[in-house]
Amino acid sequence: MAKIEIHDDCLEPDRYIYLSYKGPDPWAVNKKLAGLLRLHFHVGTSSVCNQRINWDIVGENISFYSVWWVKKRFTRNTRMRVEIKILGKKSKATNYGEFIMEINPWIQTEFSTWGFLLKPAWLIYSYLFYDRVRRKHIETCRNMIYSLRNKLKEHFNLTVTETTEAQGVYG
């Protein structure tokens, strides 16, 4: 069987959203993400994972690094994936510190069928149906990520960015 894979960045022309924070209890972002991601993306526990946590407690500051990912299925062939990386440090004595968060979302589509049917089937499917749906998935992904960014900014009392919803030719 032959397969076509399409990867679309949700935040074109930018690829990432960065959040930075300086203040009390920077590790609270990791605690907040644990409950927020499932509720925000409306997914089950198997679709959210804290893939990696690294701690360095040697010295005056505690350094931490954490990687999260979320998978959300839109259709049988299309799913959204979001990767969140957090790098920070905090003081052992005062619990003040900082972190930088990187959010990277993308849409992945896989389409497979028999080799000789792949190109004609894909061209017909894409022309009649998929191009509009693809644009809608990208807009939905972008709106979810901007909403997540604003929820995290609210939690840490950062300035919330006012954004209008992404509108395309079909929206």
C-alpha positions in Angstrom: 0.0 0.0 0.0 1.1 3.5 -0.8 0.8 6.4 1.7 0.6 10.2 1.5 1.5 12.2 4.7 0.8 15.9 5.0 2.1 18.1 7.8 0.7 21.6 8.3 1.9 24.1 10.8 -1.0 25.8 12.6 0.7 29.0 13.3 2.1 29.9 9.9 4.2 32.0 9.3 5.5 31.5 12.9 6.1 28.0 14.1 6.1 28.4 17.8 4.5 30.4 20.6 6.8 31.4 23.4 5.7 32.5 26.9 8.1 33.7 29.5 7.5 34.3 33.2 9.5 35.7 36.2 8.0 35.5 39.6 6.9 33.2 42.4 6.5 29.5 42.0 7.4 28.9 38.3 6.9 25.1 38.7 3.2 25.9 39.0 3.0 25.9 35.2 3.6 22.2 35.2 0.9 21.6 37.8 -1.5 23.8 35.8 -0.8 21.9 32.6 -1.6 18.6 34.1 -5.3 19.4 34.5 -5.7 22.1 31.8 -4.7 20.1 28.7 -7.3 17.4 28.9 -10.1 19.9 29.6 -9.0 22.4 27.0 -8.5 20.0 24.1 -11.5 17.7 25.1 -9.4 14.5 25.0 -9.0 11.5 27.1 -6.1 10.6 29.4 -4.4 8.5 26.7 -4.1 11.6 24.5 -2.1 13.7 26.9 1.4 12.8 28.2 4.1 14.4 30.3 6.8 12.7 28.3 9.8 14.0 30.2 10.7 15.7 33.5 14.3 16.6 34.3 15.3 18.1 37.6 18.7 19.5 38.7 18.7 20.2 42.4 22.5 20.7 42.9 23.4 24.2 43.8 21.4 27.3 44.8 18.8 27.0 42.1 16.6 24.1 41.1 16.5 23.8 37.3 13.7 21.9 35.5 12.8 20.8 32.0 9.4 19.3 31.1 8.0 18.1 27.8 4.2 17.5 27.2 2.3 16.4 24.1 -1.3 16.3 23.2 -3.0 14.4 20.4 -6.5 15.3 19.2 -8.1 13.4 16.3 -10.2 15.5 13.9 -11.1 12.8 11.4 -10.1 9.3 10.6 -7.1 10.5 8.6 -6.3 13.8 10.4 -5.1 14.6 13.8 -3.6 17.6 15.7 -0.5 17.3 17.7 0.8 19.9 20.2 4.2 19.7 21.8 4.9 21.9 24.9 8.4 22.4 26.3 9.1 24.1 29.6 12.5 25.2 30.7 12.9 27.0 34.0 14.6 27.5 37.3 13.6 28.5 40.8 15.5 29.5 44.0 15.4 26.9 46.8 15.2 29.6 49.5 12.6 32.0 48.0 10.7 29.9 45.5 11.1 32.7 43.0 12.2 31.9 39.5 11.5 31.9 35.8 10.5 29.7 32.9 10.2 29.8 29.2 7.5 27.8 27.5 7.5 26.8 23.8 4.2 25.6 22.2 4.5 23.9 18.8 1.2 22.7 17.2 0.8 21.0 13.8 -1.8 19.0 11.8 -0.9 15.6 10.4 -2.9 13.9 7.6 -2.3 10.4 6.4 -4.0 8.9 3.4 -3.2 5.4 2.1 -4.6 3.1 -0.6 -3.3 0.7 -3.2 -0.3 2.2 -5.2 -2.0 2.5 -8.6 -5.1 4.1 -7.1 -3.3 6.5 -4.8 -2.7 9.5 -7.1 -6.2 9.5 -8.8 -8.0 8.8 -5.6 -6.1 11.6 -3.7 -6.6 14.2 -6.5 -10.3 13.6 -6.5 -10.6 13.5 -2.8 -8.5 16.6 -2.4 -10.2 18.6 -5.1 -13.8 17.8 -4.0 -13.5 17.7 -0.2 -10.2 17.8 1.6 -8.9 21.3 0.8 -11.8 23.1 2.6 -11.7 20.7 5.5 -7.9 21.1 5.8 -8.2 24.9 6.0 -10.9 24.5 8.7 -8.7 22.1 10.7 -5.8 24.6 10.6 -8.1 27.4 11.8 -9.5 25.3 14.6 -6.0 24.3 15.7 -4.8 28.0 15.7 -7.8 29.1 17.7 -7.3 26.3 20.3 -3.6 27.3 20.7 -4.3 31.0 21.1 -7.0 30.2 23.7 -4.6 27.9 25.6 -2.0 30.7 25.5 -4.5 33.2 27.0 -5.5 30.7 29.7 -1.9 30.3 30.8 -1.3 34.0 30.7 -4.4 34.5 32.9 -3.1 32.0 35.4 0.2 33.7 35.8 -1.2 37.3 35.6 0.6 38.0 32.4 -0.9 40.4 29.8 -3.6 38.6 27.9 -3.4 39.1 24.2 -6.6 39.9 22.4 -6.9 37.9 19.2 -9.8 37.5 16.9 -10.6 34.0 15.6 -8.8 32.8 12.5 -10.9 33.4 9.5 -10.2 32.0 6.1 -11.9 31.9 2.8 -14.4 29.4 4.0 -15.0 30.8 7.5 
